Each structure stands twice: as structure tokens, then as C-alpha cells.
Amino acid sequence: MLDKILELRSRSISIAQIAKECGLTIGQVKYRLQKDRTKPVTSPPARTELEWQLPAFYGRDLVKVMAQEPTVLFVYWEITWPRMRMVASYLQADYRHIQKGLRLYDVTERLFDGKNAHSVRDVFVHEEAHSWYVKDVEPGRTYMVDFGLYEHNRFCPILRSETVITPRNSKANWGEAFIDPVHDPATPSWFENFSSYSLYTKTSNK
């Protein structure tokens, strides 16, 4: 089966078409291709050591976002087949034909609760994409990204990234802090003992 998958792949046939031709799911095709990529490649007979290739997939759910420049973010993700199947079952739709996309939140100086972003932006991605460049973002802002599916005019998030701060595109003045300092911070009240039911302050014995 792997030989057939590799032969079809060499003809620049999409993974979705290969899955249909072989009677497999897209996840199964990707898994077999991943196993083939991670097999040790033996060197010529004169050498005995093994050479390894970096795998295309790592078998875990993740979405990462990085600032490439002040106005461009790079997002990459990996969704395992069990997670894909679970979401598709919930939406009662074929995962292969659901529009995939990214939802970008501007959460600058916000304790994000899912609804209080400064702005929200949707970016559609190709079916087989595992990374995407998001352009025209604002310099010096904090962003967070959800990867998810769009079905019946609603967005179903699957995974959420950590925050990333885009660098500013202006020169800093001499002695200027890269990050604005906090002004008038609230001083916490310190307690000697802490209980999950109540707080106790230290008292002097008289």
C-alpha cells in the first residue's frame, strides 16, 4: 500500500485524491507518509552510520504563531486524526470538505476572555496547508490565534496558540524601554497563612 501511495504522490496527486484512490482516510495516508519519512536512510555500503530525516509530523495537536516581521505572522499547526474525526463527528460533516481557517485576535493589554479582543480577523487556509503567513497585522501588538473549522456560517475552534508580540517598526529612543513599564501597580496584600476556605493574617501574641 505504501508503494502505491508513494507512486501516486510522485505524480503530484493530492493527499485527498490518494486517500480516495486507496480507500483510506486522509489521516491514514499522512500517517503512512510520515512513517516513510522517519525511516532511517542507510548510507552507501562504505559507511555504517544511519542518517535521519526530520519528520513532517510529530503526532500531537498544536498550533504555534511567530512574528516574522512587524506586519507578518507565521502560523503552523498539526491536528491529529483522532481530533479531526471528533470535530467532524460533532459537526456531522466530512472533515475533508470543511473550510479550515485561522481566527486572529488582537489581545494587546487584555486579559483575554474570548470576547474582549480589540479586533477579530478570519483567514481561510487551503485544505492541505499546515502553515500560513498572516500579513497586514499591526506592529507592537499582542496576538493570539485559533485554528478551526467554518461550517454553516459559524467558526468551530479546535486549538488555540499562545500569545505573540509583533515588534514595532520604529526606532527606539536612547534609554527607552522596549516594553512600557507598569505605572502605579497595585500592591498585593501578603498573608502569613493561606487556606482554601479562608485567609489568615499574622497576629502578634499578647
Disulfide bonds with the S-S distance in Angstrom:
none
